Amino acid sequence: MIAFALLAAAFAIGLTGYGFGLVAMGILPYAMTVADSNALVAVLGLVVILIAFVPRVREVRVRILLPLLIGALAGVPLGVFVLVRLDERLLRVLLGAAILLALAGSLYGSRRAARGGVADQTGDESADPGALPRDGTGRVPTRERRGRRGAGALLVALIGVVSGSFGGAFSVSGPPVVIYFNEIFSDKSAIKAHLVAYFSFIMALRMPFLFAAGVYDRALLEMILFGLPVVLIGLWIGTRLHDRLPSAVVRRIIQVLLAVSATLLIAGA
C-alpha cells in the first residue's frame, strides 16, 4: 500500500504536475498514521519538488515570495504542533477536510487555466506556451495583476500562515497560495515557478520540527530509503508519458479518487 501510494503520487506529478502530497496523503493513512504519512511525504516530496524547482529557480521573485515565507515560519510549527498532539481519529477527519479543500482549490485553478491559459494547482502547463506573447529573449513575460500593494503584505503573510499550518499538519498546503498566485500572475510559467519554490520551502521547513517532535524513528527512516527509488521510478514514468496521455483526463480521475478517499477518511474516523 505504501509503495503504491508513493508510486502513484510521483507518477501523477510527473504526468500532470498535480500535487505529490495530495495523492500520497490520500492513500498513506490507510497503511500508517497521519503523522508518519506526513513525515514520509515531507522527505520524499522534497526530493520530487527540488527536481522540478532547479530548472525554474531564476524565474522566482523573492519579493513576491517573502511575505508568504514569513507567514509560513509561524504556520508550519503550528501545524506540526497540531499533528503530534491531536487524536488520530480527529486527524483523519481534518485530513479528509483538508484534501477536499485542496481539491476545491485545484478546481478553481483548472477553471482559471481554461479561461486564461494559466497554471492549475501545482503549475501544470495546461495551455499551449506558443499561444502566449513572448519577449525578445523567447521567454514568456510575467504580468503581475496585483502585488503586495494590492493585497497588502500583512494579508499575504496571513495566507502563508494558513498554508503553512495545513502543510505542517497534513502536507496539503496548496489551496491558499494557488489562489493567490493565480490572482497576481497571468503567466503560467511564473505561477509554476513560485508554487514549486514555496512548496520546497514548506517541505524543508517542517522536517526539523517533525524530527524535534520525535516523529522520525528508525522504522520510518528505513521506509524513506525504501520509498526513494519508488518515487524516482514513478516520476520517470509519469514524465515519459507526459506527452502521450491526456493529462487533463488523468487529473480528473485523480480528483475523483481523492474526493472518495477524503470522504472515506472522514466517514471511517
Secondary structure, DSSP 8 states (H G I E B T S, - for coil): -HHHHHHHHHHHHHHH---HHHHHHHHGGGTS-HHHHHHHHHHHHHHHHHHHHGGGGGG--HHHHHHHHHHHHHHHHHHHHHHHHS-HHHHHHHHHHHHHHHHHHHHHHHHHHHHH----TT----S-GGGS---TTSS----BSS-HHHH-HHHHHHHHHHHHHHHHHHS--HHHHHHHHHHHB--HHHHHHHHHHHHHHHHHHHHHHHHHTT---HHHHHHHHHHHHHHHHHHHHHHHTTTTS-HHHHHHHHHHHHHHHHHHHHHH-
